[in-house]
Amino acid sequence: MLKVGLTGGIGSGKSAVASRLAALGAVIVDSDRIAREIVAPGTDGLAEVVAAFSDKVLDADGALDRAALGALVFGDEAARRTLEGITHPRVRARSAELVAAAPADAIVVNDVPLLVEVGLAPTYHLVVVVQTAVPTRMARLTRDRGMAAAEAQRRIAAQADDATRRAVADVLLTNDGTLTELHAAVDALWRDRLAPYERNVRERRAVPPDLEALAAPDPTWPEQYARLAARIRHAAGGDLRVDHVGSTAVPGIAAPDVIDIQVTVSSLDEADGPLAQRLADAGFPRLPGEWWDAPRQPEPARWAKRLHGGADPGRPVRLHLREAGSPGWRHALLMRDHLRADPARRADYLQVKRDLAATAPKRATCGTVNDPWFDEEHLRAEEWAAQTGWCP
């Protein structure tokens, strides 16, 4: 099963995306619909809303008067939080029931308007954000919903802004064009990413990263790491140390387009335990076989670790599970920080990477190739650590 979070501001066209995904075969869990169901006449949810806001929020038939309730809570932070305290737990519980009832091979799309505001992004394998220019949203709200311009502006301002949504977006769908264009983008997303991602998660299959081609430095690599790290921590269910390491963690360096992440474990037994299953469920299956980092002089033995890959065909990733305080764990952090601090060594490192990409065996990495430069860098980094007082 693949769990997708879908969000977007009011008037962005999020519902049109959800409808298209449903037509392609997705199971849609509509938070707005659930929010209406849990305050329907006769429910304890409605009773609690009335207790909090009085019967002025009821219409003549005893149903919730949404306009009256909206007038009370929009612009009143305390009132809004009171309402959310009533509705959000019920919406989450009902959503969980619907997800649990979906088939094992389903692509479940959770349509959540307030996904960003309530911090749900790490709970999904992928977050899709529908983004539309504010003037277009205003036009849709006034034309299609009959909303006054001032009310439309107030509703838009009450939600997260575009920059905040973009920060959690693994996929950004721009919806300023035609419905045909939007459908084409959704179809491509389903075909190229969602469907293969679901199969990979279900079959515990990682997407092999391309370690030979060097990509130009991408300023969004740290943001992409942050989203992945949040998912990893959520999957682990505890206070797990997660660090961005490797080439994409060093600004300004061309690198294979792979996010390398170090996950700190107390022992490799911990890495072999339930944590491995939780990571696989979250889209990070363990790679079979034995994995290690090449030791740097004067260390004589291999630096053992566990390695997980990524099931998402749109974002290559490697998770290096290393024991806290071990030589490999320390080296990954130290080399990253030394290269960040020393422009000359960064330039040397880039040249070595280019040479390796051209001459090293396929799938070789800087952690497994024996090359004198890395032994020298290890010693220089340790000297730098001693001089600066660096600690991991």
MIRO-311478 format. One record per residue (C-alpha): z, x, y; residue in three letters; residue number from 1. Coordinates in steps of 0.001 Angstrom, whole numbers, plus 524288, in hexadecimal, padded with zeros to 5 digits. Layout:
! residues N
zz->Z	xx->X	yy->Y	residuo->ALA	num->NUM
...
END
This chain:
! residues 392
zz->80000	xx->80000	yy->80000	residuo->MET	num->1
zz->7FCC2	xx->80475	yy->80DA5	residuo->LEU	num->2
zz->80519	xx->7FFA8	yy->818F0	residuo->LYS	num->3
zz->7FE40	xx->7FF4A	yy->8260D	residuo->VAL	num->4
zz->80476	xx->7FC0D	yy->83308	residuo->GLY	num->5
zz->7FB79	xx->7F518	yy->83C9E	residuo->LEU	num->6
zz->7FF2B	xx->7F36B	yy->84AD2	residuo->THR	num->7
zz->7F9A9	xx->7F204	yy->8586B	residuo->GLY	num->8
zz->7FD35	xx->7EC04	yy->8655F	residuo->GLY	num->9
zz->7FBD7	xx->7DDA1	yy->8683C	residuo->ILE	num->10
zz->7ED75	xx->7DA69	yy->86A31	residuo->GLY	num->11
zz->7E8C5	xx->7E6EC	yy->863A2	residuo->SER	num->12
zz->7E1C1	xx->7E011	yy->85875	residuo->GLY	num->13
zz->7EB6E	xx->7E3DF	yy->84DEA	residuo->LYS	num->14
zz->7E9EB	xx->7D6A5	yy->8475D	residuo->SER	num->15
zz->7DB39	xx->7D8B0	yy->8465B	residuo->ALA	num->16
zz->7DDAF	xx->7E590	yy->83F59	residuo->VAL	num->17
zz->7E758	xx->7DF04	yy->83623	residuo->ALA	num->18
zz->7DD95	xx->7D43C	yy->83317	residuo->SER	num->19
zz->7D304	xx->7DE15	yy->82FE2	residuo->ARG	num->20
zz->7DC2B	xx->7E5DB	yy->8272B	residuo->LEU	num->21
zz->7DFEC	xx->7D952	yy->8201B	residuo->ALA	num->22
zz->7D189	xx->7D66E	yy->81DBF	residuo->ALA	num->23
zz->7D01A	xx->7E401	yy->817D8	residuo->LEU	num->24
zz->7DB49	xx->7E170	yy->80E69	residuo->GLY	num->25
zz->7E7C6	xx->7E56E	yy->8154E	residuo->ALA	num->26
zz->7F47E	xx->7DE04	yy->813A9	residuo->VAL	num->27
zz->7F8CB	xx->7DA78	yy->8216D	residuo->ILE	num->28
zz->80721	xx->7D936	yy->824D4	residuo->VAL	num->29
zz->806DF	xx->7D2A6	yy->83226	residuo->ASP	num->30
zz->81381	xx->7D4FA	yy->83991	residuo->SER	num->31
zz->81023	xx->7CADD	yy->843F3	residuo->ASP	num->32
zz->80E3C	xx->7C065	yy->839A2	residuo->ARG	num->33
zz->81AD7	xx->7C43A	yy->832E6	residuo->ILE	num->34
zz->821D0	xx->7C406	yy->84006	residuo->ALA	num->35
zz->81D9D	xx->7B5E1	yy->8419F	residuo->ARG	num->36
zz->821AD	xx->7B24B	yy->833D0	residuo->GLU	num->37
zz->82F73	xx->7B79E	yy->834F8	residuo->ILE	num->38
zz->83258	xx->7AEF8	yy->840CE	residuo->VAL	num->39
zz->82BC1	xx->7A2B2	yy->83BB3	residuo->ALA	num->40
zz->8338A	xx->795F1	yy->83C76	residuo->PRO	num->41
zz->83E95	xx->795C5	yy->832AA	residuo->GLY	num->42
zz->83FC3	xx->7A48A	yy->8313D	residuo->THR	num->43
zz->84C12	xx->7AC3D	yy->833BE	residuo->ASP	num->44
zz->843E2	xx->7B4EB	yy->83C8F	residuo->GLY	num->45
zz->84143	xx->7A9AE	yy->845DE	residuo->LEU	num->46
zz->84F7F	xx->7A59E	yy->8455B	residuo->ALA	num->47
zz->853AB	xx->7B33E	yy->84972	residuo->GLU	num->48
zz->849BD	xx->7B38A	yy->85490	residuo->VAL	num->49
zz->84EF7	xx->7A695	yy->859AD	residuo->VAL	num->50
zz->85CEA	xx->7AB83	yy->85895	residuo->ALA	num->51
zz->8593C	xx->7B75C	yy->860C3	residuo->ALA	num->52
zz->8508A	xx->7B0D3	yy->86AFA	residuo->PHE	num->53
zz->85480	xx->7A25A	yy->86AA5	residuo->SER	num->54
zz->84C40	xx->79693	yy->86713	residuo->ASP	num->55
zz->84418	xx->798C2	yy->87348	residuo->LYS	num->56
zz->83B1B	xx->7A0CA	yy->86A81	residuo->VAL	num->57
zz->837E3	xx->794C5	yy->86235	residuo->LEU	num->58
zz->82D00	xx->78B1C	yy->864C5	residuo->ASP	num->59
zz->82E13	xx->77C58	yy->86383	residuo->ALA	num->60
zz->82BAF	xx->77D13	yy->854D3	residuo->ASP	num->61
zz->8364D	xx->7872E	yy->8526C	residuo->GLY	num->62
zz->82CCB	xx->79269	yy->85060	residuo->ALA	num->63
zz->82D92	xx->79F45	yy->85799	residuo->LEU	num->64
zz->82785	xx->79EA2	yy->8651E	residuo->ASP	num->65
zz->821AB	xx->7AC33	yy->8659C	residuo->ARG	num->66
zz->81E14	xx->7AB56	yy->873E9	residuo->ALA	num->67
zz->82C05	xx->7A7E1	yy->8778B	residuo->ALA	num->68
zz->8318B	xx->7B2BD	yy->86F29	residuo->LEU	num->69
zz->827A9	xx->7BC5C	yy->87482	residuo->GLY	num->70
zz->82B85	xx->7B905	yy->8825D	residuo->ALA	num->71
zz->83992	xx->7BC79	yy->87F01	residuo->LEU	num->72
zz->83762	xx->7C973	yy->8782F	residuo->VAL	num->73
zz->82BCF	xx->7CFD0	yy->87EF7	residuo->PHE	num->74
zz->83126	xx->7D8BB	yy->88973	residuo->GLY	num->75
zz->83F2E	xx->7D748	yy->88493	residuo->ASP	num->76
zz->8425B	xx->7E30F	yy->87C13	residuo->GLU	num->77
zz->84F3A	xx->7DDB8	yy->876EB	residuo->ALA	num->78
zz->84941	xx->7D09C	yy->87353	residuo->ALA	num->79
zz->83DC8	xx->7D738	yy->86CB9	residuo->ARG	num->80
zz->846BE	xx->7DFAF	yy->86485	residuo->ARG	num->81
zz->84EB5	xx->7D3D0	yy->860A0	residuo->THR	num->82
zz->8426C	xx->7CCDB	yy->85C11	residuo->LEU	num->83
zz->83DA0	xx->7D8D9	yy->854BC	residuo->GLU	num->84
zz->84ACC	xx->7DA01	yy->84DFF	residuo->GLY	num->85
zz->848A5	xx->7CC5A	yy->848A0	residuo->ILE	num->86
zz->83A52	xx->7CD1F	yy->84505	residuo->THR	num->87
zz->83765	xx->7DB2F	yy->8413B	residuo->HIS	num->88
zz->8403D	xx->7DC00	yy->8352B	residuo->PRO	num->89
zz->83A80	xx->7CF48	yy->8300F	residuo->ARG	num->90
zz->82C95	xx->7D3BA	yy->83295	residuo->VAL	num->91
zz->82F28	xx->7E0A6	yy->82BA4	residuo->ARG	num->92
zz->83530	xx->7D9E5	yy->81FE7	residuo->ALA	num->93
zz->829F4	xx->7D047	yy->81E64	residuo->ARG	num->94
zz->81FE6	xx->7DB12	yy->82062	residuo->SER	num->95
zz->8264E	xx->7E30D	yy->81598	residuo->ALA	num->96
zz->82577	xx->7D75B	yy->80C6B	residuo->GLU	num->97
zz->816E5	xx->7D5DA	yy->80EF9	residuo->LEU	num->98
zz->8144A	xx->7E458	yy->80D15	residuo->VAL	num->99
zz->81BD8	xx->7E459	yy->80046	residuo->ALA	num->100
zz->813A1	xx->7D8EE	yy->7FB6F	residuo->ALA	num->101
zz->806AA	xx->7DFE2	yy->7FE15	residuo->ALA	num->102
zz->7FEF3	xx->7E5F5	yy->7F2C6	residuo->PRO	num->103
zz->8017A	xx->7F42A	yy->7EF61	residuo->ALA	num->104
zz->7F3E3	xx->7F810	yy->7F429	residuo->ASP	num->105
zz->7F47D	xx->7F04E	yy->800CD	residuo->ALA	num->106
zz->7F1E4	xx->7F547	yy->80E67	residuo->ILE	num->107
zz->7FCAF	xx->7EE4C	yy->815C9	residuo->VAL	num->108
zz->7FA96	xx->7ED5E	yy->82468	residuo->VAL	num->109
zz->806C0	xx->7EA33	yy->82C30	residuo->ASN	num->110
zz->8023F	xx->7E3EE	yy->838E4	residuo->ASP	num->111
zz->80DAE	xx->7E737	yy->841E1	residuo->VAL	num->112
zz->80C60	xx->7E571	yy->8509F	residuo->PRO	num->113
zz->81912	xx->7ECD0	yy->8534C	residuo->LEU	num->114
zz->81731	xx->7F784	yy->84921	residuo->LEU	num->115
zz->8190A	xx->80225	yy->85352	residuo->VAL	num->116
zz->82432	xx->7FBA3	yy->85A79	residuo->GLU	num->117
zz->82C94	xx->7FA1E	yy->84E3C	residuo->VAL	num->118
zz->82945	xx->80779	yy->84871	residuo->GLY	num->119
zz->82252	xx->8032D	yy->83C07	residuo->LEU	num->120
zz->8174E	xx->80D41	yy->83C01	residuo->ALA	num->121
zz->81D80	xx->816AE	yy->83213	residuo->PRO	num->122
zz->81EC8	xx->80BC9	yy->827FB	residuo->THR	num->123
zz->81001	xx->80AE5	yy->825DE	residuo->TYR	num->124
zz->80634	xx->813DD	yy->81F63	residuo->HIS	num->125
zz->7FD52	xx->8121C	yy->82B33	residuo->LEU	num->126
zz->7FE48	xx->80BE3	yy->838A2	residuo->VAL	num->127
zz->7F259	xx->805A1	yy->83EEB	residuo->VAL	num->128
zz->7F303	xx->802D3	yy->84D76	residuo->VAL	num->129
zz->7E94D	xx->7F9E9	yy->85445	residuo->VAL	num->130
zz->7E760	xx->7FE6C	yy->86235	residuo->GLN	num->131
zz->7E08B	xx->7F6B3	yy->86CD3	residuo->THR	num->132
zz->7DFC5	xx->7F8F7	yy->87B6D	residuo->ALA	num->133
zz->7E98F	xx->7F0F0	yy->88329	residuo->VAL	num->134
zz->7DF29	xx->7E9CD	yy->88B4D	residuo->PRO	num->135
zz->7D893	xx->7E56B	yy->87EB6	residuo->THR	num->136
zz->7E588	xx->7E0B9	yy->87942	residuo->ARG	num->137
zz->7E86E	xx->7D96C	yy->885D6	residuo->MET	num->138
zz->7DB41	xx->7D2AB	yy->88533	residuo->ALA	num->139
zz->7DD6D	xx->7CE8F	yy->8771A	residuo->ARG	num->140
zz->7EB0C	xx->7C952	yy->879A6	residuo->LEU	num->141
zz->7E705	xx->7C145	yy->88570	residuo->THR	num->142
zz->7DA36	xx->7BC87	yy->87F87	residuo->ARG	num->143
zz->7DDB1	xx->7BA76	yy->87137	residuo->ASP	num->144
zz->7EC14	xx->7B6DA	yy->87214	residuo->ARG	num->145
zz->7EC2B	xx->7B037	yy->87F4B	residuo->GLY	num->146
zz->7F6C0	xx->7B953	yy->88421	residuo->MET	num->147
zz->7F90A	xx->7BB13	yy->892A5	residuo->ALA	num->148
zz->7F5B6	xx->7C8C1	yy->89761	residuo->ALA	num->149
zz->803B8	xx->7CB85	yy->89B93	residuo->ALA	num->150
zz->808D9	xx->7C75F	yy->88E42	residuo->GLU	num->151
zz->7FEB5	xx->7CFC2	yy->88748	residuo->ALA	num->152
zz->802B8	xx->7DB86	yy->88F60	residuo->GLN	num->153
zz->81101	xx->7D8F9	yy->88C5E	residuo->ARG	num->154
zz->80E74	xx->7D809	yy->87DBF	residuo->ARG	num->155
zz->806A3	xx->7E4A6	yy->87DA6	residuo->ILE	num->156
zz->810FD	xx->7EBE1	yy->8857E	residuo->ALA	num->157
zz->81BC1	xx->7E761	yy->87C36	residuo->ALA	num->158
zz->81573	xx->7EE78	yy->870BB	residuo->GLN	num->159
zz->813C8	xx->7FCF0	yy->86DBD	residuo->ALA	num->160
zz->8093C	xx->80398	yy->875C0	residuo->ASP	num->161
zz->7FCD1	xx->80976	yy->87029	residuo->ASP	num->162
zz->801F7	xx->8176F	yy->87028	residuo->ALA	num->163
zz->80DDA	xx->81387	yy->8682B	residuo->THR	num->164
zz->8055E	xx->80C8F	yy->85E38	residuo->ARG	num->165
zz->7FBE2	xx->817EB	yy->85D57	residuo->ARG	num->166
zz->8072A	xx->820E7	yy->859CC	residuo->ALA	num->167
zz->80937	xx->81994	yy->84CED	residuo->VAL	num->168
zz->7FAD3	xx->816F7	yy->84A0D	residuo->ALA	num->169
zz->7F4B2	xx->81D6A	yy->83E3F	residuo->ASP	num->170
zz->7E8AB	xx->81534	yy->84130	residuo->VAL	num->171
zz->7E4F1	xx->81072	yy->84EBD	residuo->LEU	num->172
zz->7DB48	xx->80522	yy->84F19	residuo->LEU	num->173
zz->7D592	xx->80300	yy->85C97	residuo->THR	num->174
zz->7D20D	xx->7F4CE	yy->85EE5	residuo->ASN	num->175
zz->7CB0A	xx->7F43E	yy->86BE8	residuo->ASP	num->176
zz->7BDD7	xx->7F0CC	yy->86604	residuo->GLY	num->177
zz->7B864	xx->7E5BF	yy->85DDB	residuo->THR	num->178
zz->7BE2C	xx->7DF5F	yy->851DC	residuo->LEU	num->179
zz->7B2F0	xx->7E505	yy->849ED	residuo->THR	num->180
zz->7B69E	xx->7F2B2	yy->84E46	residuo->GLU	num->181
zz->7C4D9	xx->7F044	yy->84AEB	residuo->LEU	num->182
zz->7C14C	xx->7EB45	yy->83D59	residuo->HIS	num->183
zz->7B8EF	xx->7F74D	yy->83AE6	residuo->ALA	num->184
zz->7C44D	xx->80031	yy->83E6E	residuo->ALA	num->185
zz->7CDA7	xx->7F8AD	yy->835A0	residuo->VAL	num->186
zz->7C3EA	xx->7F8DD	yy->82A5C	residuo->ASP	num->187
zz->7C28C	xx->8079D	yy->82B86	residuo->ALA	num->188
zz->7D14E	xx->80934	yy->82BEB	residuo->LEU	num->189
zz->7D2AE	xx->80126	yy->81F7E	residuo->TRP	num->190
zz->7C7CD	xx->8082D	yy->81847	residuo->ARG	num->191
zz->7CA9B	xx->81623	yy->81C4E	residuo->ASP	num->192
zz->7D94F	xx->81676	yy->81D74	residuo->ARG	num->193
zz->7E151	xx->80ABD	yy->8193A	residuo->LEU	num->194
zz->7DB04	xx->80814	yy->80BFB	residuo->ALA	num->195
zz->7DAEF	xx->81656	yy->80769	residuo->PRO	num->196
zz->7E88B	xx->81872	yy->80D06	residuo->TYR	num->197
zz->7EDDF	xx->80D25	yy->804F5	residuo->GLU	num->198
zz->7E7B4	xx->8127B	yy->7F883	residuo->ARG	num->199
zz->7ED1C	xx->81FF1	yy->7FB24	residuo->ASN	num->200
zz->7FAE7	xx->81AD7	yy->7FD61	residuo->VAL	num->201
zz->7FA71	xx->81294	yy->7F117	residuo->ARG	num->202
zz->7F4CA	xx->81D82	yy->7E8BC	residuo->GLU	num->203
zz->7FD65	xx->8281F	yy->7EEBF	residuo->ARG	num->204
zz->7F177	xx->82FBF	yy->7F301	residuo->ARG	num->205
zz->7F131	xx->83927	yy->7FE71	residuo->ALA	num->206
zz->7E51B	xx->83B9F	yy->806A0	residuo->VAL	num->207
zz->7E15A	xx->84A15	yy->80586	residuo->PRO	num->208
zz->7E166	xx->85014	yy->81322	residuo->PRO	num->209
zz->7D652	xx->858A3	yy->817E9	residuo->ASP	num->210
zz->7DCED	xx->865C8	yy->81994	residuo->LEU	num->211
zz->7D092	xx->86D78	yy->81C5C	residuo->GLU	num->212
zz->7CB56	xx->86784	yy->828F3	residuo->ALA	num->213
zz->7D294	xx->86AE4	yy->8357D	residuo->LEU	num->214
zz->7D3A3	xx->85FCA	yy->83F44	residuo->ALA	num->215
zz->7D54D	xx->861C3	yy->84DD3	residuo->ALA	num->216
zz->7E366	xx->86068	yy->8527C	residuo->PRO	num->217
zz->7E6EB	xx->85204	yy->85344	residuo->ASP	num->218
zz->7F13D	xx->84E6C	yy->85D6E	residuo->PRO	num->219
zz->7F4B1	xx->84256	yy->8556C	residuo->THR	num->220
zz->7F919	xx->84A12	yy->84973	residuo->TRP	num->221
zz->80774	xx->849B5	yy->84DD1	residuo->PRO	num->222
zz->80697	xx->83AEF	yy->84FEE	residuo->GLU	num->223
zz->80093	xx->8391C	yy->84290	residuo->GLN	num->224
zz->80B5D	xx->8415F	yy->83CA9	residuo->TYR	num->225
zz->815AD	xx->83908	yy->84373	residuo->ALA	num->226
zz->81057	xx->82C95	yy->83D49	residuo->ARG	num->227
zz->80FEB	xx->832D3	yy->82FD4	residuo->LEU	num->228
zz->81D97	xx->8386C	yy->83152	residuo->ALA	num->229
zz->8230B	xx->82B13	yy->834E9	residuo->ALA	num->230
zz->81D19	xx->8255E	yy->82879	residuo->ARG	num->231
zz->8227C	xx->83063	yy->82033	residuo->ILE	num->232
zz->8302E	xx->82EA6	yy->8259E	residuo->ARG	num->233
zz->82F77	xx->81FFF	yy->82393	residuo->HIS	num->234
zz->82AC0	xx->821D4	yy->81598	residuo->ALA	num->235
zz->83575	xx->82BAB	yy->81299	residuo->ALA	num->236
zz->83FAD	xx->82213	yy->81727	residuo->GLY	num->237
zz->84888	xx->82C83	yy->81CB3	residuo->GLY	num->238
zz->84A4E	xx->836E4	yy->82711	residuo->ASP	num->239
zz->83FB0	xx->83FF0	yy->8220F	residuo->LEU	num->240
zz->83B4F	xx->84BD3	yy->829C4	residuo->ARG	num->241
zz->82CA0	xx->84B61	yy->82BD7	residuo->VAL	num->242
zz->82515	xx->855C5	yy->83379	residuo->ASP	num->243
zz->8171B	xx->857A8	yy->837DE	residuo->HIS	num->244
zz->812D9	xx->864EB	yy->832AA	residuo->VAL	num->245
zz->80633	xx->86C1C	yy->83038	residuo->GLY	num->246
zz->7FAB2	xx->86E1C	yy->83933	residuo->SER	num->247
zz->7FA26	xx->8607C	yy->83F1B	residuo->THR	num->248
zz->8081C	xx->86283	yy->843E2	residuo->ALA	num->249
zz->803DE	xx->86DE7	yy->84C81	residuo->VAL	num->250
zz->7FD12	xx->86967	yy->8590A	residuo->PRO	num->251
zz->7EFA0	xx->86EB3	yy->85BFF	residuo->GLY	num->252
zz->7EC13	xx->873A9	yy->84E6D	residuo->ILE	num->253
zz->7E008	xx->86F1F	yy->8471D	residuo->ALA	num->254
zz->7E42B	xx->86AC2	yy->83997	residuo->ALA	num->255
zz->7E059	xx->8628E	yy->82DEC	residuo->PRO	num->256
zz->7E2B7	xx->8546C	yy->831E1	residuo->ASP	num->257
zz->7EEA6	xx->8532D	yy->82925	residuo->VAL	num->258
zz->7FC5C	xx->84FC2	yy->82DB7	residuo->ILE	num->259
zz->805F5	xx->85897	yy->82684	residuo->ASP	num->260
zz->813C9	xx->85358	yy->825F1	residuo->ILE	num->261
zz->81FD5	xx->85A10	yy->820A3	residuo->GLN	num->262
zz->829CB	xx->8510B	yy->81A5C	residuo->VAL	num->263
zz->83707	xx->85770	yy->818AC	residuo->THR	num->264
zz->83E27	xx->8549B	yy->80BF9	residuo->VAL	num->265
zz->84B53	xx->85950	yy->80724	residuo->SER	num->266
zz->8450D	xx->85E06	yy->7FA8A	residuo->SER	num->267
zz->8385B	xx->85CB8	yy->7F31B	residuo->LEU	num->268
zz->83FB8	xx->853AA	yy->7E9F0	residuo->ASP	num->269
zz->840DB	xx->84A57	yy->7F573	residuo->GLU	num->270
zz->83237	xx->84B9F	yy->7F79E	residuo->ALA	num->271
zz->82FE8	xx->8483A	yy->7E94D	residuo->ASP	num->272
zz->838CA	xx->83C49	yy->7E9B7	residuo->GLY	num->273
zz->83735	xx->82EB7	yy->7EFC6	residuo->PRO	num->274
zz->8323A	xx->834C7	yy->7FC60	residuo->LEU	num->275
zz->8253B	xx->837EA	yy->7F5C4	residuo->ALA	num->276
zz->8234A	xx->8299A	yy->7F234	residuo->GLN	num->277
zz->82708	xx->824C4	yy->7FFB6	residuo->ARG	num->278
zz->81D63	xx->82E05	yy->80612	residuo->LEU	num->279
zz->812A1	xx->829B9	yy->7FCBC	residuo->ALA	num->280
zz->8155D	xx->81B73	yy->7FFDE	residuo->ASP	num->281
zz->8140E	xx->81EC6	yy->80E4A	residuo->ALA	num->282
zz->806A3	xx->824D8	yy->80C24	residuo->GLY	num->283
zz->80A55	xx->832FC	yy->80953	residuo->PHE	num->284
zz->80857	xx->83541	yy->7FAB2	residuo->PRO	num->285
zz->80D11	xx->841B0	yy->7F45A	residuo->ARG	num->286
zz->802AF	xx->84B65	yy->7F03C	residuo->LEU	num->287
zz->803A3	xx->84F7F	yy->7E1F4	residuo->PRO	num->288
zz->80602	xx->85D71	yy->7DDD2	residuo->GLY	num->289
zz->80E5E	xx->86879	yy->7E2F3	residuo->GLU	num->290
zz->80DCC	xx->86C12	yy->7F149	residuo->TRP	num->291
zz->81311	xx->87794	yy->7F8C0	residuo->TRP	num->292
zz->8113C	xx->87FBE	yy->804F1	residuo->ASP	num->293
zz->80D74	xx->88DFD	yy->8038C	residuo->ALA	num->294
zz->819AE	xx->8961D	yy->80620	residuo->PRO	num->295
zz->81997	xx->89F35	yy->811C1	residuo->ARG	num->296
zz->81E89	xx->8AD0C	yy->8109D	residuo->GLN	num->297
zz->828E0	xx->8B0BF	yy->80CF0	residuo->PRO	num->298
zz->82AF3	xx->8A3F7	yy->80554	residuo->GLU	num->299
zz->826F2	xx->8A62D	yy->7F717	residuo->PRO	num->300
zz->8265A	xx->89861	yy->7F16D	residuo->ALA	num->301
zz->81DB1	xx->88CB0	yy->7F418	residuo->ARG	num->302
zz->82322	xx->882C1	yy->7FD9C	residuo->TRP	num->303
zz->82347	xx->87647	yy->7F59C	residuo->ALA	num->304
zz->8212D	xx->86905	yy->7FBEB	residuo->LYS	num->305
zz->81C1D	xx->85B6E	yy->7F8EF	residuo->ARG	num->306
zz->80F91	xx->856A6	yy->7FF1F	residuo->LEU	num->307
zz->80B91	xx->848B7	yy->8025A	residuo->HIS	num->308
zz->7FEA6	xx->84438	yy->807F0	residuo->GLY	num->309
zz->7FA3D	xx->8385E	yy->80F9F	residuo->GLY	num->310
zz->7F3CB	xx->82C22	yy->80A3B	residuo->ALA	num->311
zz->7EDD4	xx->8287A	yy->81760	residuo->ASP	num->312
zz->7DF65	xx->82C63	yy->8179C	residuo->PRO	num->313
zz->7DFE9	xx->82C7F	yy->82665	residuo->GLY	num->314
zz->7EAFA	xx->83644	yy->82814	residuo->ARG	num->315
zz->7EC0C	xx->84251	yy->81F54	residuo->PRO	num->316
zz->7FA11	xx->846C4	yy->81DF1	residuo->VAL	num->317
zz->8024D	xx->84FE4	yy->81596	residuo->ARG	num->318
zz->810EC	xx->84EC0	yy->8139E	residuo->LEU	num->319
zz->817B0	xx->85B6F	yy->80FE8	residuo->HIS	num->320
zz->824FC	xx->85868	yy->80A04	residuo->LEU	num->321
zz->82D13	xx->864C6	yy->80B4C	residuo->ARG	num->322
zz->83B5B	xx->8677D	yy->808F7	residuo->GLU	num->323
zz->8439E	xx->868DB	yy->8153B	residuo->ALA	num->324
zz->84610	xx->87720	yy->81875	residuo->GLY	num->325
zz->83C46	xx->87C4B	yy->80E8A	residuo->SER	num->326
zz->8331B	xx->8876A	yy->81288	residuo->PRO	num->327
zz->8271B	xx->87E9B	yy->812A8	residuo->GLY	num->328
zz->82E28	xx->8743E	yy->81AAE	residuo->TRP	num->329
zz->83289	xx->87E33	yy->824C3	residuo->ARG	num->330
zz->82550	xx->884F0	yy->8254E	residuo->HIS	num->331
zz->81DE8	xx->87850	yy->8282F	residuo->ALA	num->332
zz->82690	xx->87563	yy->833E8	residuo->LEU	num->333
zz->82763	xx->88360	yy->838B6	residuo->LEU	num->334
zz->818CC	xx->88604	yy->8382E	residuo->MET	num->335
zz->81602	xx->87952	yy->83F64	residuo->ARG	num->336
zz->81F90	xx->87C6E	yy->84A50	residuo->ASP	num->337
zz->81B6D	xx->88AAB	yy->84B5D	residuo->HIS	num->338
zz->80D1F	xx->886F2	yy->84CBC	residuo->LEU	num->339
zz->81098	xx->87CAE	yy->856D6	residuo->ARG	num->340
zz->8178D	xx->88738	yy->85EB4	residuo->ALA	num->341
zz->80DBD	xx->89279	yy->85D65	residuo->ASP	num->342
zz->7FFC5	xx->8901F	yy->86253	residuo->PRO	num->343
zz->7FAC9	xx->89D21	yy->85D03	residuo->ALA	num->344
zz->7FF76	xx->89A27	yy->84F4C	residuo->ARG	num->345
zz->7F971	xx->88CA5	yy->85044	residuo->ARG	num->346
zz->7EC4C	xx->892DF	yy->8532F	residuo->ALA	num->347
zz->7EDCC	xx->89C36	yy->847B3	residuo->ASP	num->348
zz->7F1AC	xx->890EC	yy->83EE3	residuo->TYR	num->349
zz->7E5BB	xx->8891D	yy->842BF	residuo->LEU	num->350
zz->7DCD9	xx->89475	yy->83F32	residuo->GLN	num->351
zz->7E389	xx->895FC	yy->83203	residuo->VAL	num->352
zz->7E1C4	xx->88775	yy->82F82	residuo->LYS	num->353
zz->7D354	xx->88889	yy->83291	residuo->ARG	num->354
zz->7D1FF	xx->89403	yy->8295E	residuo->ASP	num->355
zz->7D935	xx->88CBB	yy->81EA6	residuo->LEU	num->356
zz->7D0D7	xx->880A7	yy->8208A	residuo->ALA	num->357
zz->7C4C9	xx->88909	yy->81E85	residuo->ALA	num->358
zz->7C941	xx->891B1	yy->81350	residuo->THR	num->359
zz->7D553	xx->88C75	yy->80C4F	residuo->ALA	num->360
zz->7D467	xx->884BB	yy->7FF99	residuo->PRO	num->361
zz->7D28B	xx->8762E	yy->800FF	residuo->LYS	num->362
zz->7DF26	xx->86EC8	yy->80413	residuo->ARG	num->363
zz->7E652	xx->87B62	yy->80749	residuo->ALA	num->364
zz->7F017	xx->87A1A	yy->81257	residuo->THR	num->365
zz->7F792	xx->8831E	yy->81B2F	residuo->CYS	num->366
zz->8038D	xx->88065	yy->812DC	residuo->GLY	num->367
zz->7FD66	xx->8848C	yy->80608	residuo->THR	num->368
zz->7F41C	xx->88F80	yy->809CC	residuo->VAL	num->369
zz->7F928	xx->89D65	yy->808D2	residuo->ASN	num->370
zz->7F497	xx->8A3E8	yy->81553	residuo->ASP	num->371
zz->7FAFC	xx->8AF6A	yy->81C5C	residuo->PRO	num->372
zz->7FA7E	xx->8A82D	yy->82957	residuo->TRP	num->373
zz->80433	xx->89E00	yy->82487	residuo->PHE	num->374
zz->80DBE	xx->8A852	yy->81FC6	residuo->ASP	num->375
zz->80CD8	xx->8AEE4	yy->82D11	residuo->GLU	num->376
zz->80E8D	xx->8A1E1	yy->8340A	residuo->GLU	num->377
zz->81A79	xx->89EEE	yy->82BC0	residuo->HIS	num->378
zz->820EA	xx->8ABB6	yy->82FF6	residuo->LEU	num->379
zz->81D1E	xx->8A9F4	yy->83E42	residuo->ARG	num->380
zz->82242	xx->89C17	yy->83E43	residuo->ALA	num->381
zz->82F35	xx->8A08B	yy->83888	residuo->GLU	num->382
zz->83043	xx->8AAED	yy->84325	residuo->GLU	num->383
zz->82D5C	xx->8A08D	yy->84D69	residuo->TRP	num->384
zz->837B7	xx->897AE	yy->84779	residuo->ALA	num->385
zz->841E0	xx->8A27D	yy->84832	residuo->ALA	num->386
zz->83E61	xx->8A5A6	yy->85650	residuo->GLN	num->387
zz->83E71	xx->89799	yy->85B17	residuo->THR	num->388
zz->8496C	xx->8920A	yy->852DA	residuo->GLY	num->389
zz->84025	xx->8886A	yy->84C6C	residuo->TRP	num->390
zz->845B9	xx->87FD1	yy->841DB	residuo->CYS	num->391
zz->83F06	xx->8752E	yy->839DB	residuo->PRO	num->392
END
